[in-house]
């Protein structure tokens, strides 16, 4: 039987790590989503590709570990972190109607998420579901911790 899928919350040895990535045409969508879920994101460890991470850090005033830009290997850096078990979820708002010169890197990142059973959201609807789930996990963790105190 496979191991249960779980994302660390309050009682874990470390905070859950979420990678945030957005193509240029989707950065405003990610910023709006991040504003709406700021209270959840502030309880997580965040990593992001260069431009996306800089925008989010400035907008939300949260610490974000910045990787390289996607075309310079940022997607691959995040993939490497997934392989070592250091990323728990990925929000990657993709622009499927625009050509991307680093498409092989994008596909590799998505494949790594599948291989390592890491939840990945590639559009606003799935990102909303993922962030709602993280919010619930954080609150359930808080309630469970207070019940044992």
C-alpha positions in Angstrom: 0.0 0.0 0.0 1.5 3.4 -0.9 2.3 6.0 1.7 -0.5 8.5 2.5 0.0 11.8 0.8 0.4 14.6 3.3 1.5 18.1 3.4 3.3 19.3 6.6 1.4 21.8 8.8 1.8 23.2 12.3 2.9 20.0 14.0 5.4 19.0 11.3 9.2 19.3 11.7 9.1 21.9 8.9 6.7 24.1 7.2 5.1 23.0 3.9 7.1 24.2 0.9 5.1 25.5 -2.0 6.6 26.6 -5.4 4.9 29.4 -7.2 5.5 30.0 -10.9 3.5 31.9 -13.5 4.1 32.7 -17.2 4.1 36.4 -18.0 0.5 36.4 -19.2 -0.6 34.8 -15.9 1.4 36.8 -13.3 -1.5 39.2 -12.5 -3.7 36.1 -11.9 -1.2 34.7 -9.5 -0.8 38.0 -7.7 -4.6 38.2 -7.2 -4.7 34.6 -6.0 -1.8 35.2 -3.6 -3.4 38.3 -2.1 -6.5 36.3 -1.5 -4.6 33.5 0.2 -1.9 35.6 1.9 -2.8 34.4 5.4 -2.2 30.8 4.2 1.0 31.6 2.2 2.6 33.4 5.2 2.5 30.1 7.1 4.3 28.2 4.3 7.8 28.3 3.0 7.6 29.7 -0.5 9.9 29.3 -3.5 9.4 30.9 -6.9 11.1 31.6 -10.2 12.9 34.9 -10.5 10.4 37.4 -11.9 7.3 35.8 -10.3 9.1 35.6 -6.9 10.2 39.2 -7.0 6.7 40.4 -7.8 5.1 38.3 -5.0 7.7 39.3 -2.4 7.1 43.0 -3.2 3.4 42.7 -3.3 2.9 40.4 -0.3 5.9 41.4 1.8 6.7 37.7 2.5 10.0 35.9 2.4 10.3 33.9 -0.9 13.3 31.9 -1.9 14.1 33.0 -5.5 15.2 30.5 -8.1 16.4 31.5 -11.6 13.9 32.5 -14.2 12.2 29.7 -16.1 14.3 30.1 -19.3 17.5 30.2 -17.2 16.7 26.9 -15.4 14.3 28.0 -12.6 11.8 25.2 -13.5 14.6 22.7 -13.4 15.8 24.0 -10.0 12.3 23.6 -8.6 12.2 20.1 -10.1 15.4 19.2 -8.4 14.0 20.3 -5.1 10.9 18.1 -5.7 13.2 15.1 -6.4 14.9 15.6 -3.0 11.6 15.8 -1.2 11.9 19.5 -0.5 8.7 20.7 -2.2 5.2 19.7 -1.2 3.1 21.4 -3.8 3.4 23.5 -7.0 1.2 26.3 -8.4 2.3 26.9 -12.0 -0.1 29.1 -13.8 0.8 28.3 -17.4 -0.1 30.2 -20.5 -1.0 27.4 -22.9 -1.6 29.8 -25.8 1.9 31.3 -25.9 5.0 29.5 -27.1 7.8 29.1 -24.6 11.4 28.4 -25.6 12.0 26.4 -22.4 8.9 24.1 -23.0 11.0 20.9 -22.4 11.9 22.3 -18.9 8.2 23.0 -18.2 7.2 19.4 -19.3 10.0 18.0 -17.1 8.8 19.9 -14.1 5.2 18.6 -14.6 6.6 15.0 -15.1 8.6 15.3 -11.9 5.5 16.3 -10.0 3.7 13.3 -11.3 6.5 10.9 -10.6 7.0 12.1 -7.1 3.2 12.5 -6.4 3.5 16.3 -5.7 0.2 18.2 -6.3 0.5 20.7 -9.1 -2.0 23.3 -10.1 -1.7 24.7 -13.7 -4.7 27.0 -13.9 -6.7 29.3 -11.6 -9.4 26.7 -10.8 -6.9 24.0 -9.7 -4.8 26.6 -7.9 -7.8 27.7 -5.9 -8.6 24.1 -4.9 -5.0 23.5 -3.9 -4.7 26.6 -1.8 -8.1 25.9 -0.1 -6.8 22.5 0.8 -3.7 23.9 2.2 -5.7 26.4 4.2 -7.9 23.6 5.6 -4.8 21.5 6.5 -3.3 24.4 8.4 -6.5 25.1 10.3 -7.0 21.4 11.0 -3.5 21.2 12.3 -4.0 24.1 14.6 -7.2 22.6 15.9 -5.6 19.2 16.5 -2.6 20.8 18.2 -4.9 22.7 20.6 -7.0 19.6 21.3 -3.8 17.8 22.6 -2.6 20.7 24.7 
